[in-house]
Amino acid sequence: MNQNTTEPPAVVETLADVPEHVLRGLPEDVRLFPSAVDKTRLGVWATKSILKGKKFGPFVGDKKKRSQVKSNVYMWEVYYPNLGWMCVDATDPKKGNWLRYINWARSGKEQNLFPLEINRTIYYKSLKPIAPGEELLVWYNGEDDPEIAAAIEEERASARSRRHSPKAKKDQVEDPAGRSSHVGPFRNLMERKRLRKAKTRGGRQQIQSRKRLIWILQQI
């Protein structure tokens, strides 16, 4: 008996699927249209020029443990000192905001946004000017990219400056909890998978090198 192994067609997102609160929350310089990098998904497109360094956010979603998350596409992990790593999951459109619809860049050339964690929340910041008609695309390069590393350091310096400003000191007196600016660790599982593959590949190369060395020594 022949079995039909054809996979069911992927569900394609449409504007009719977007919650009303997401549409209302869109900034005036972007709109939702079908993505150019993933034909099954909507994407966020610039309708006006966006300057380099513009910040969007925060990324909104349910706070969950990793074991509770079903997809790593719509989530970020943020480190909380009292809770450890927690996921901000926007898989359910009703739980997220418009940043959920920003897709992953397929290359560094495509990337025009990078993520940034401030006070345990994720923001996206434009890496370069974005022209009208361009799709907003993000990727997490960590601080390997010199330009992103410089932008993150600039944000940290700004956070330190705000933390030591007269107004911040006054707020800390009025608010003992001390909601000071913090630029800290975060991650996405898509990047972790890439790093895991690279680590595995590196491990295989080390094993092959050791085997080659043992073979050479046996010939002496």
Secondary structure, DSSP 8 states (H G I E B T S, - for coil): --------------GGGS-HHHHHT--TTEEEEE-SS-TTSEEEEESS-B-TT-EE-----EEE-GGG-S-STTEEEEEETTTEEEEEE--SGGGS-GGGG-EE-SSTTT--EEEEEETTEEEEEESS-B-TT-B-EE---TT-SHHHHHHHHHHHHHHHHHHTSHHHHHHHHH-TT-----B--EE-HHHHHHHHHHHHHHHHHHHHHHHHHHHHHHH-
